Amino acid sequence: MEKDNRLIYKVCGISSIAVAIFAVLFIVLLAFTFDFAEWKGIVNYQNAFHPIQMLTVVPSMLLAISYVVFVSGLHIYASGNKKIWNQLALSFGLLYAGISIANYLIQLVTVIPSVQNGMTEGLTLLVSGYSNSIFYALMASYFLMCISLFFAAFVFSKEDKNYKWIRRLFVCSALAIPLFLVGVAFDIAIIMMLGAMAWLIGATVGMFALGACFHRETHSLGINKGEMHG
């Protein structure tokens, strides 16, 4: 039983750290590689295109994959009546990952080769450089991740000081949804930025903290096992 618990703690701990790392890497690469210039048509986009602009695709896909591993491990970790919360977290997490991976695969498999080969007809609705493209509609999959984190928060005990902060951080990430929607509705960039920060801080800090908690749990089981054998 202890061996099984250690495995669960290790999977949850490592995957939570991976989620935090890939989320930070995604934001850092986005800041350095994304073309924020005003959209001037697909021809101009093609002429200015460099594959490095798509570098964020890599951490984004790894983020989705590691998040699936995390919520799957958490589903085993959750006990008793808390399983309902993680079942919801798992369901929304799988929806997020499926849509997100499909979105970035479209960029890798369809957009990049098409732009490089000059096949731009009908491509405007798929490219990430056009703010009204399907790409941004599918980016709303991160809202599903926020909802998943919100439900995952209730898996952890609010009585424990460490897990209490993790609960708060995961709930904080869900604030990204109303903030971002209000920012878009009223075209207020600062509110959209606050929404993005709520997601980034809630998800990354929460995941790093959770990884540390699971590491302690794993270490504690190892010590107890050693004492028993001793």
N, C-alpha and C positions, 0 to 999 in steps of 0.2 A: 504493500500500500504506500509506504513512504517513498519507494522507488518511483511509483507512478506519479505521486505528488511532485517529486523533484523534477520529473520530466515535464509536467504541466507548467511548473514555475519557470523552468528554463525556456520552454517554448514561448510562453507569454512574455517573459522578461526580455529575451533576445528580440522577439518580433516588435515589442513596444519601442525598444531603442531604435530598431530599424525604421519604424514608422516616423519617429521624431527626426532621425538623421535625413531621411529622404525628403521629408517635408521642408526642412531647412535648406537642403541642397536645391530643391525645386525653386524656392523663393530666391536664393542667391543667383542661380543660373538665369532665372527669369529677368532679374535686374540687369544682368550683364549682356544677355544675348537677345532679348526680345526687341523687335523693332516697333517703337511707340510712335513712329511717324504717321501723319494723317494719311488715310487711305486715298490713293489716286488711281485706282484701277488695277486690274490683274496684270496688265502689260508692265506697268511700273514695278509692281510687286515681283514679277518674274525677273526683270532686269536687275533689281536690287537684292535678289534672293541669295542667301548663303546657307548651306546645310547646318552651320553652327547655330542658326536661329532656332533650330528644332532640338537643340541639345537638352532642353527641359523635358523632352519626351521620355528620356531614360529614367531619371529619378521619379517622374510621375507614374510610370508603369510599375516601377519597383515599389513605390509607395502603396499603390493599389494591391499588389500581390502580398506585401508584408502586412497590410491591414487585414486582409482575409485570414492570414495565418494567425494574427493576433486575436480577432474576434472568434475564430474557431477554437483556439486554445482557451479563451476566456469562457466559452460556452461549457467546456468541461470543468473549468475552475469554479464556476458559479454553483452555488448549492441551494437546495430547497426551493423556497418560494422566490428566490432571486433569479432563478433560471428564466422566468418569464421576461425579465428585463434584458437578459443577454440574448434570449431568442429574438427579441425585437432588434437589439443591436446587431446581431448576426444577419438578420434579414435585410435591414437597411444597408449594412456594410457590404453584403453581396451585390445588392443593387448598385451601390456606388462603384464598386470595383468593376463590375461588368460593363457599365456605361463608360466609365473613365478609360479602361483599357481599349475598348472599341474606338473611342474618340481619338486616342493617340495612335492606334494602329492605322486609322484612316490617314493621319498625317504621314506616317512612315511608309505605308504601302501604296497610297494613292497620291497624296499631295506632292511629296518630294520628287518621285519619278516623273510625275506629270509636268511639274514646273521645270525640271531639268531638261526634259525632252520637248519643251515648248507646246505641250498639249494642254492649253489653258481654257479651252471652251467649256463653259459650265463649271469651272473650278472655283469661281469666286465664292460660292456658297459653302465651300469646304475649308478654305485657307484660314489660318489663325490671324493673319494680318487684317482681315475684314471684320469689324466689330459686330456686324449683323449676320455673320455666318453661322452655320450649324455647329461649328466648333464651339462657339460660346454658349449656345443653347445646351450642348452636352456637358459643358463645364459646370453646369448647375448640379452635376453629380456630386460635387463637393458639399452641396447642401445635404445630400443623403448621408454623407460621411458625418456631418455635424449632428444630424438626427441620431445616427448610430452611436456617436459618442455620448450624446445626451442620455440615451437609455443605458449605455454601459456604465455611466456614473453611478446608477442605483444598484449595481452589482456589489459595490464596495461599502463597507460599514462606515457610517458617519460617526461612530463612537471612537474609532481609531484615529488619532491625530494625523498620521501620515495619509491615510486613505481619505480622510475628510477633505484635505486639500486637493486630492486627485478628483474627487467628486465635483468640487467647485470649479476646477479647471476644465473638466469635460463639459459641465453645464455652460461654462463661459464660452466655449467654442460654438455652442448652439446659438449664441447671440449674434453670430455672423449672419444668420439668415435674415432676421428682421432688419438689422442695420444695413445690410447690403441692398435689400429690396427697397427700403426707404430711400437710400442713396440713389438708386437707379430711378425710382419713381419721380424724385424731385431734382434729379441731376445734380447731386451734391457730392463731389468727389471725396471730401473729407470724411463723410459718413461711410462711404464705400470702403475707404481706407481703414476706418475703425472696425468695420466688419471683417476685413481681411486680417487685421491684427488680432481680433478676438479669436478667430480660427487658429492663427499661427501660434499665439501664446497658449491658448487652451489646449490645443492638440500636442504641441511639441514639449512644452514644460510638463504637462500632465503625463505624457508618455515617458519622458526621461525619469520623472519621479516614480512612476509605476514600475519602470524597469529596475530602479534601485530597490524598491520594496520587494519585488519578486526575487531579486538577487539575495537580499537578506533572508527571505523565506527559504531559499534553496540552501544557503549557507547554514541556517539554523537547523534544517533537517539533517545536513551532513554532520554537524556537531552532535546532535542527538543520537544519530546512528553510531557515531564513534564511541559515545559514552556507553551505549547499550552493549557494544562489542567489548568495550573495556571492562 
